[in-house]
Amino acid sequence: MTKLKRGPIHDNKPVKITVELPADVHRNLCDYATVLSHQTGQELEPARLVAPMLAGFTSTDRGFATARKSFSKTDQKKQQQPPSLNKDQD
């Protein structure tokens, strides 16, 4: 049997969000949950796959990692700068 990228789904304190998925994406998610359930022996709701899949996607996206570091450095520089003393801009 083909091994999927996703392994067992761990319990974690969730943050609730609502998303709309195209029907084909939902069908794929349901099929993925079925295959993964057979591989791991866990009963899985397709919705429980969304967070680990997004986490995997964002953790392997090099462009995102680079941009995130860039934004982080920019934010740190802004926080280190003293507030503007020019009161004419207020």
Backbone torsions as a table, in degrees:
resi	resn	phi	psi	omega
1	MET	NA	143.3	178.6
2	THR	-68.9	135.7	179.3
3	LYS	-89.3	128.9	179.6
4	LEU	-83.1	159.6	177.8
5	LYS	-68.2	-33.9	-179.9
6	ARG	-81.2	137.0	174.0
7	GLY	-105.3	-156.0	178.9
8	PRO	-57.4	147.0	-180.0
9	ILE	-94.0	123.1	-178.0
10	HIS	-90.9	147.1	175.9
11	ASP	-72.7	139.6	179.7
12	ASN	-152.8	151.2	179.9
13	LYS	-68.2	115.9	-174.5
14	PRO	-86.5	159.0	168.6
15	VAL	-113.6	126.0	-173.6
16	LYS	-83.1	129.3	172.5
17	ILE	-135.2	162.2	177.4
18	THR	-119.4	131.3	177.8
19	VAL	-132.4	154.5	173.3
20	GLU	-109.5	128.1	179.9
21	LEU	-111.1	144.5	171.0
22	PRO	-62.4	151.2	-176.0
23	ALA	-57.0	-40.0	-178.7
24	ASP	-67.5	-34.9	177.1
25	VAL	-67.5	-40.7	177.9
26	HIS	-63.8	-42.8	177.4
27	ARG	-60.5	-43.0	178.1
28	ASN	-62.7	-41.3	179.0
29	LEU	-63.0	-43.5	178.1
30	CYS	-63.1	-43.7	178.7
31	ASP	-63.8	-41.2	179.2
32	TYR	-62.0	-43.6	179.1
33	ALA	-61.2	-39.7	179.2
34	THR	-63.3	-48.4	-179.7
35	VAL	-63.8	-45.3	-179.7
36	LEU	-64.2	-37.0	176.8
37	SER	-60.3	-41.6	178.3
38	HIS	-66.0	-37.6	-178.4
39	GLN	-72.9	-39.0	-173.3
40	THR	-99.2	-17.1	-176.4
41	GLY	78.7	6.5	177.8
42	GLN	-92.4	140.2	169.4
43	GLU	-79.4	119.1	-175.6
44	LEU	-121.2	130.9	168.3
45	GLU	-80.8	136.5	179.4
46	PRO	-54.1	-35.2	-179.1
47	ALA	-60.9	-28.1	-179.9
48	ARG	-70.5	-14.0	179.4
49	LEU	-83.4	-21.4	-172.7
50	VAL	-60.4	-49.3	-177.1
51	ALA	-62.8	-49.4	178.9
52	PRO	-64.0	-33.1	178.2
53	MET	-68.4	-43.2	177.3
54	LEU	-65.2	-39.7	177.8
55	ALA	-61.7	-43.6	177.8
56	GLY	-63.9	-40.7	179.2
57	PHE	-63.9	-49.5	-176.9
58	THR	-70.3	-29.3	-179.2
59	SER	-77.3	-16.5	-179.9
60	THR	-109.6	1.4	179.7
61	ASP	-85.8	104.4	-176.3
62	ARG	-64.2	-37.5	178.5
63	GLY	-62.2	-41.2	177.8
64	PHE	-63.9	-44.2	-179.4
65	ALA	-61.0	-42.7	179.1
66	THR	-64.8	-46.7	-179.9
67	ALA	-63.9	-39.4	-179.5
68	ARG	-62.7	-43.2	177.4
69	LYS	-62.8	-41.9	-179.9
70	SER	-62.0	-46.0	179.1
71	PHE	-65.9	-37.1	-179.7
72	SER	-63.6	-43.5	179.4
73	LYS	-66.1	-39.4	178.6
74	THR	-63.3	-43.7	179.1
75	ASP	-63.5	-39.3	179.8
76	GLN	-65.4	-40.7	179.0
77	LYS	-64.0	-40.9	179.5
78	LYS	-63.7	-38.3	-178.5
79	GLN	-70.8	-27.0	-178.2
80	GLN	-82.3	-18.9	-178.6
81	GLN	-75.3	138.3	177.1
82	PRO	-69.0	153.8	178.5
83	PRO	-61.6	150.6	-179.4
84	SER	-64.3	137.1	177.9
85	LEU	-95.4	-4.2	-179.4
86	ASN	-80.1	105.8	-176.3
87	LYS	-82.9	-9.0	-179.6
88	ASP	-69.5	-21.4	-177.5
89	GLN	-84.3	-11.9	-178.8
90	ASP	-76.2	NA	NA
